[in-house]
């Protein structure tokens, strides 16, 4: 009886371990991605201020709501766009960009720096399963239903881009998650 109980406990631990691993960040599960840390670190490193993403050109892409108390509107959906070698997910004022063919990942938050241009500030890494560590920015240009993005390092040098990202072609409009 005791060995049966031990076997059942071991089986339960294995199942629990597999379930918890499936919910991790960056794998499309129910994890929270990289969280707020990369965006906060990027904003601090560049001495930029957070700004509501709906105050800029991305408002139409994110289907921002009407203005709420406090003077800004909020994104109403999460959007995933893809291109020849990159995938970007925009949620609230956060972005995660995976540059597949270049081996880069960027996670950041929308803000405005000393040059008064709105962009994503965050961290760049080379392992999509690990927290990015190097400061970087993501410049975004909106053209109808298409985004063109440029990933830059802390010194402003181009890391990747221009990358053209489109909504999915299998259906009308943007894909909401």
Buried (B, 14 or more C-beta within 10 A) or exposed (E): EEEEEEEEEEEEEEEEEEEEEEEBBBEEEEBEBBEBBBBBBBBEBBEBEBBBBBBBEBBEBBBBEEEEEEEBBBBEBBBBBBBEEBBBBBBBBBBBBBBBEBEBBBBBBBBBBEEEEBBBBBBBBEEBEEBBEBBBBBBBEBEEEBBBBBBBBBEEEEBBBBBBBEBEEEEEEBBEE
